[in-house]
C-alpha cells in the first residue's frame, strides 16, 4: 500500500519542524510518505524566521506571498483544496478544529472518504465553556478517526467530547530538546550580568504578566540588593502597559524586556537563567516550559497551564502555583533565589524528566494515531 500522511498546521515554526524531523528520523521510509502542509509560510502572530530548505520531508505552503492573517478565507480554501487534490493523502493529521481552513480540511476528508486525525492541546478549563459550543464540538470531534493530544488533561477532555479513549494518543507537545541542552548553550555569552528569573511570553492578557511583575516587585522589596533580576522575553499588544507598570514599581533597572527573539537568540537567556517562570491564567500547554526544562532550568509553573500535570513533579523539578495568588509566587521566588534549595539538583531533574517529551515521542504517538485511524477506516468500509 502506498501510504501518504499529510500533516496540516497553520504555519511551521521551530516546534513543528522539530516534530516532523523527529518523524523522519524515527523511520527513513517516512521521509517519502509524509507531506507537511502549512496554511501560510508567514504568520503575524508568530513572526518566526525558519529555514525550511534542508528538511528531510516535503513542505508545501498554501499561501507563500503574504501573512496568514492578511489572506482571505476564500482564497485560502480555494488553494488548499487544490493542494489536497494534488497530494491526495491517505490520511491527514489536522491541527485543531477552530480555524475555518481546518474545518474545511476535515470536510474534504469526509467527502473523499479519507481518515482524519485531530491534533489537539485543548483542555476543559483553558477557556470559558458554553453548552451549545460543547455540543457543536462533540459533533465535530466524532468525525475524526483518532487524535494526538498533549497530555492527560487533554485526553480527558477529548474523551468527554466523544473521542474513544483507545483512539486518543499522547505526545503532541514537544520541542527539539537537544537544541536547548546545557552542554550546548552554557558557553554562550551572558545577556544579563545579574542572576535572573526568566519568562517567555506573548504580551497578551492571558499570559498574566501584570501579576508576574507585581509578585516580583514584592520579592524585590523583600530581598533588596540581593534580589535576582527578571527578564521577560516577548512582544505584543500589552507592551506599553507592561512598560508603564515597570516604571510605576520603580524597577526599570531590574526588569528587562529584550523583545521578541528567534530561537537562537533565546538560547542565551535560557543558558544563564536561574529559574524559569510561566504565570499564565489560561494555557493549553506552554511549550516554553519544555524549552526551559530542556535547558536544565528549575521551573515555576501556573497550575492552570495544560503542561502542569504532565511536566511538573512538585518539589522535584519545580513547583506549581495559583496564578491569582501573588504571595504564593513571591514566596517561591524567595525560595528559589535562597541558599536553602539545590537549584542544580532541581534543574537536573527537569532535564531528565523532559527527555520523554521529545520529537521521538511525537513520532511514536502520531504513528499510533495513524495506524489506529487506518484500521478503523478500513473496517468502516466493510
Buried (B, 14 or more C-beta within 10 A) or exposed (E): EEBBBBBBBBBBBBBBBBBBBBBBBBEEEBBBBBBBBBBBBBBEEBEBEBEEEEBBBBBBBBBEEEBBEEBEEEEBBEBBBEBBEEBEBBBBBBBBBEBEBBBBBBEBBEEEEBBBBBBBBBBBEBEEEEEEEEEEBEEBBEBBBBBBBBBEBBBBBBBEBBBBEEBBBBBBBBBBBEBBBBEEBEEBEEBBEBBBBBBBBBBBBBBBBBBBBBBBBBBBEEBEEEBBBBBBBBBBEBBEEBBEBBEEBEBEEBBBBBEBBEBEEBBBBBBBBBBBBBBBBBBBBBBBBBBBBBBBBBBBBBEBBBBBBBBBEEEBBBBBBEBEEBEBBBBBBBEBBEEEBEBEEBBBBBBEBBEEBBBBBBBBBBBBBBEBBBEBBEEEEE
